[in-house]
Amino acid sequence: MKRKRSVAAVTAALAVAPLLMAGAPGQRAAAAEAGAGGAPPGVASATLRGVDLDTVTIPELQARMKRGSLTSAELTRAYLHRIETVDPKINAVLRTSPTALDQARASDVRHRLGKVRGPLDGIPVLLKDNVDTRDMPTTAGSLALAGNPPVRDAELVARLRAAGAVILGKANLSEWANFRAAKPTSGWSAVGGQTRNPYVLDRNPCGSSAGSAAALAASLAQVAIGTETDGSIVCPAGMNGVVGHKPSLGLVSRSGVVPISAEQDTAGPMARNVVDTAITLSVLSGHHDAGTAGAVDAAARSGGLRGKRIGLWRLPSLGADVDALMTRTAARLRAAGAQVVEVTPPYQARLAELEFPALLSEFHRDIDAYLATRNGPRDLAALIEFNRAHPAERTCFAGQELFEQALAAPPVTDPEYQAMRAELKDLSRRSIDETMADHDLDAIASPANPPAWTTDCARGDNDVIPSSTPAAVSGYPSLSVPAGFVGELPVGLLLMAGDHQDAALLSLGAAVEQRLDAWRAPRYLPSVTSDTTSVGTNGSDTTG
C-alpha cells in the first residue's frame, strides 16, 4: 500500500505547473537576450506564432491549443522543420516518424471536440532508439538491429500513444547504451554516427541518452525519453543544459526497452523544464490523479525552498570550476531559505568495486532474452560475431570488451554474483538513507557532470561522474536541473531522495530550478579554448 500511494503521488508534482505557465522569468529574459540579434547563423528561429519553443511549457501549449490559437499540427511542423534545419549541426535525431503529422491532426480533432486525452495530447515526443516502436526501427545504435521494426511497442510507448502524444521520431544514443567497449565515445553509434553538444560542437553530449538531451537543448522536440542504468539520463541532461529525471526503479515499465540490467534499468522523462518532465512522468508511470496538487502548489507558492534541508556532496574531483559553481549554488539556495549542509555519502568505493561485475552477469541474461524477440543475432555470442564481421561497427567503438566479459561472466544463479547484488542493494540504499537520516535532509545534491570534454574516438570519454551511482544502484529517484556554466559549457545539479519519493523530488527540483534560473539557449559554437574544461579519466562510463 505504501508503494502505491507513493506512485500515485508522482502526479502531485504537476502542481508546479502554475509556477511555469508563463515560463520562468529568467528563462524568458535569457531567451530574449540570446535572441536579441536573431538566431545564430545557420540556426532556424525557435518561434512559432509568438510561441518561444525554447521556453514554452506543456501547460502553456495546452492552453493555446484549447483557445484555438495553436494546433498540434503547427507545433509538430515547427519541430520537424527545426530537425531538418538545425539537426545537421548536432546529429541528434536518427529518424522522424512518417506518421507524425497524422498523429498531430488526430489530436487537433480531439481538441476541437473537447475529447483531449490529457496534458500530453498533441505534444511532440522523441524516443531514445533503444525503446521499441512497431512502426520505426529500434536499433540501440547497432547495425545488428537495423532491419525490421519490433513486433510491438514498448509499454511506455503504448502509454504515450494512449495519452495522445505525437511520437515525433527516434534519437541517437551511445551504441548499446554505452555497454559495449571499454573506452567508448558517448553519443556515437554505428547507425547514427556522432551526436554533438549544441553549446560547443566539438564537445561531447555525454551518454548514453545523448541524442535525447542534445535534441532538447536545440529545441527539436518538447520532451524526450531517455534511459539509464547509471548516469545515462542525468549526465546528458546536465551536460546539455536540460532537465532529466531517473525515476524510482519499477515506476516506468522496462518492457520493450533494450536492456543492460533489470536490477537498475529504467526509462525516464527529459525536458527543458521540470514541469514538462513531471507531466511526462505521470503518463509514463500510468498515474494521472493530481488530487494532491493543490497542497503541493500551496507549499511551493509559500516558498518552495524555505525550510528545506539539502545535503551538498561537493565532488572536488570534478575540478575547481565545478566546485566554485557548487559554492555559488549553495549560496543561492541558502538565500532562498534552504539549509545546505555538506555531506559525503558512505560506501562509494565498495559500490564502484561491485557494480560493474554484477552488471556483466545481468547484461548476459537480459540481452539474450531481448535478442530472442528480434530479427538478427539471437544471443550475445551471435552479436559478438556480428560485430567482428562488420567493420562499420568498429569505426569509433573499436572494441567490444564488455560484451566479451559479459559472455564469460558468472550466471545470475551463481552464489558469488547473488551475494554481490545483495551487497550492492544494501550499501547503495544505506548510502542515501543514512546520509538523509543523519542530517535530516529533504534531498542530497551534487554536480551532475563535469564540463563537456572534447569528443575523441581514439581516446574515448573523459568520464568522472560518480554522483549518479547511489541512486542508480539503489533504484531511488534522481533529477538533474541546470545549475550554471563553466565558460560556455552547462553543468547540472543532481538531486537524490529516498525510494519512490519522485513527487517530492520533482517539486523540490522545480523550486531549485526557479531559484537558480540557470538555463540559456545554446549558441552552436564550433569550439572553445579553455584549460578548465577537461578532467582526468577514471574509466567510470555512464551506462544505460
C-alpha positions, 0 to 999 in steps of 0.5 A: 500500500505504501508503494502505491500511494507513493506512485500515485503521488508522482502526479502531485508534482504537476502542481508546479505547473502554475509556477511555469505557465508563463515560463520562468522569468529568467528563462524568458529574459535569457531567451530574449537576450540570446535572441536579441540579434536573431538566431545564430547563423545557420540556426532556424528561429525557435518561434512559432506564432509568438510561441518561444519553443525554447521556453514554452511549457506543456501547460502553456501549449495546452492552453493555446491549443484549447483557445484555438490559437495553436494546433498540434499540427503547427507545433509538430511542423515547427519541430520537424522543420527545426530537425531538418534545419538545425539537426545537421549541426548536432546529429541528434535525431536518427529518424522522424516518424512518417506518421507524425503529422497524422498523429498531430491532426488526430489530436487537433480533432480531439481538441476541437471536440473537447475529447483531449486525452490529457496534458500530453495530447498533441505534444511532440515526443522523441524516443531514445532508439533503444525503446521499441516502436512497431512502426520505426526501427529500434536499433540501440545504435547497432547495425545488428538491429537495423532491419525490421521494426519490433513486433510491438511497442514498448509499454511506455510507448503504448502509454504515450500513444494512449495519452495522445502524444505525437511520437515525433521520431527516434534519437541517437544514443551511445551504441548499446547504451554505452555497454559495449567497449571499454573506452567508448565515445558517448553519443556515437553509434554505428547507425547514427554516427556522432551526436554533438553538444549544441553549446560547443560542437566539438564537445561531447553530449555525454551518454548514453541518452545523448541524442535525447538531451542534445535534441532538447537543448536545440529545441527539436522536440518538447520532451524526450525519453531517455534511459539509464542504468547509471548516469545515462539520463542525468549526465546528458541532461546536465551536460546539455543544459536540460532537465532529466529525471531517473525515476524510482526503479519499477515506476516506468515499465522496462518492457520493450526497452533494450536492456543492460540490467533489470536490477537498475534499468529504467526509462525516464522523462527529459525536458527543458523544464521540470514541469514538462518532465513531471507531466511526462512522468505521470503518463509514463508511470500510468498515474494521472490523479493530481488530487494532491496538487493543490497542497503541493502548489500551496507549499511551493507558492509559500516558498518552495525552498524555505525550510528545506534541508539539502545535503551538498556532496561537493565532488572536488574531483570534478575540478575547481570550476565545478566546485566554485559553481557548487559554492555559488549554488549553495549560496543561492539556495541558502538565500532562498531559505534552504539549509545546505549542509555538506555531506559525503555519502558512505560506501562509494568505493565498495559500490564502484568495486561491485557494480560493474561485475554484477552488471556483466552477469545481468547484461548476459541474461537480459540481452539474450532474452531481448535478442530472442524477440528480434530479427538478427543475432539471437544471443550475445555470442551471435552479436559478438560475431556480428560485430567482428564481421562488420567493420562499420561497427568498429569505426569509433567503438573499436572494441567490444570488451564488455560484451566479451566479459559479459559472455564469460561472466558468472550466471545470475544463479551463481552464489558469488554474483547473488551475494554481490547484488545483495551487497550492492542493494544494501550499501547503495540504499544505506548510502542515501538513507543514512546520509538523509537520516543523519542530517535530516535532509529533504534531498542530497545534491551534487554536480551532475557532470563535469564540463563537456570534454572534447569528443575523441574516438581514439581516446574515448570519454573523459568520464568522472561522474560518480554522483549518479551511482547511489541512486542508480544502484539503489533504484531511488529517484534522481533529477538533474536541473541546470545549475550554471556554466563553466565558460560556455559549457552547462553543468547540472545539479543532481538531486537524490531522495529516498525510494519512490519519493519522485513527487517530492523530488520533482517539486523540490527540483522545480523550486531549485530550478526557479531559484537558480534560473540557470538555463540559456539557449545554446549558441552552436559554437564550433569550439572553445579554448579553455584549460578548465574544461577537461578532467582526468579519466577514471574509466567510470562510463555512464551506462544505460 
